[in-house]
Amino acid sequence: MIIEGLQYCRDTVSAIKSYQRKAKASANSPIRFKPNGAPKEVITFDEEEAGGIDQPHCNPLVIDLVIRDLEVVRILVDMGSTVNVIFRDTLKRMNAKLGEVIPFPKPLTDFSEVTKIVDFGVVDHPAIYNVIMGTPWLNAMKAVLSTYHLGIK
């Protein structure tokens, strides 16, 4: 039984239950389409965009992003993660103190030069990646990814 909010989530029990009710209601509601006159954005990945990738593959999607005006490499995009994680060693290499990161949100710029404020969980554990970007970031960026093409649009 969960008595308080989740450890890595600031949501209260009532907020989580409200979300569950909304999710259940949207699952039972009819699919909504844009009106006929509305422009439709089509996002496609071409075969050429997978050029240079040995197929078939099981490689993870790893990208570079700009965080606090620094280019950060080896960022894992994990659709199964419900939290964005930055590792403490990465913060040290960025010359960022832990106290600087928690209270003040820092901008993160994505591949299309869109800047968003992103919340990170800080983990003090060695890892092969510098950052793990999860579904909160993907949804905030309205990003579409292709693991086949190892790319994001």
ZIWO-V953934 format. One line per field, one symbol per residue. ss: DSSP state (a for helix, b for strand, c for the rest). A space follows every 10 residues. Layout:
BEGIN
ss = ???
END
This chain:
BEGIN
ss = cccccccccc ccaaaaaaaa aaaaaaaacc cccccccccc ccccccaaaa cccccccccc cbbbbbbccb bbbbbbbccc ccccbbbaaa aaaccccaaa aaacccbbbc ccccbbbccc bbbccccccc bbbcaaaaaa acccbbcccc bbc
END
